[in-house]
Amino acid sequence: MSGDIGDILESFEGPRTLQYFVVLLMIVVGVLAIGSVLSSLYGIYWIEDIGLALAENPMALLNLAGFLALIALLITITPTILKYVGELY
C-alpha cells in the first residue's frame, strides 16, 4: 500500500463542502451563460474566458468549496469558543 492517512483525509468531502461545490458549479454555469451572451452581442470575452477556465478545472472549485466550508466552520464555532473562554476567567 502506497497511500497514507493524508490521502484518505484529502479524498473525503463533507456534506457542506459538497453543497458549496454544487452552488459554485451553478455560479460557473451562470457566468458561462452571461459571458457567452456578452461575447456574442458586445464583444466582451473576458467573462466567458473566466467561466471556461473554472469549468475546465472542477478540482479547483472543489478546493475552493472546501476552503469556504472551513471558513463557515470557523465562523460557526467561534461564538461557542468565546463563550467558554469567557467562563474560564
FENKASUL-V246851 format. One record per backbone hydrogen bond with DSSP energy under -0.5 kcal/mol. CO is the residue of the C=O (numbers start at 1). NH is the residue of the N-H. E is the energy in kcal/mol with one decimal. If there is no record, write none. Layout:
co={CO,CO}
nh={NH,NH}
e={E,E}
//
This chain:
co={4,4,5,6,7,8,14,15,16,17,18,19,20,21,22,23,24,25,26,27,28,29,30,31,32,33,34,35,36,37,38,38,38,43,45,46,47,48,49,50,51,52,53,54,57,57,58,59,60,61,62,63,64,65,66,67,68,69,70,71,72,73,74,75,77,78,79,80,81,82,83,84,85}
nh={7,8,9,10,11,12,18,19,20,21,22,23,24,25,26,27,28,29,30,31,32,33,34,35,36,37,38,39,40,41,42,43,44,45,49,50,51,52,53,54,55,56,57,57,60,61,62,63,64,65,66,67,68,69,70,71,72,73,74,75,76,77,78,79,81,82,83,84,85,86,87,88,89}
e={-0.6,-1.3,-2.3,-2.1,-1.4,-0.9,-2.1,-2.2,-2.5,-2.2,-2.1,-2.0,-2.6,-2.3,-2.1,-2.1,-2.3,-2.2,-2.2,-2.7,-2.5,-2.3,-2.7,-2.9,-2.4,-1.8,-2.6,-2.4,-1.9,-2.4,-2.0,-0.8,-1.5,-0.9,-2.1,-1.9,-2.2,-2.5,-2.2,-2.1,-2.3,-2.0,-0.5,-0.6,-0.8,-1.0,-2.1,-2.4,-2.3,-2.4,-2.2,-2.1,-2.5,-2.3,-1.9,-2.2,-2.4,-2.1,-2.2,-2.4,-2.0,-2.4,-1.5,-0.6,-2.4,-2.6,-1.9,-2.1,-2.3,-2.0,-1.3,-0.9,-0.9}
//
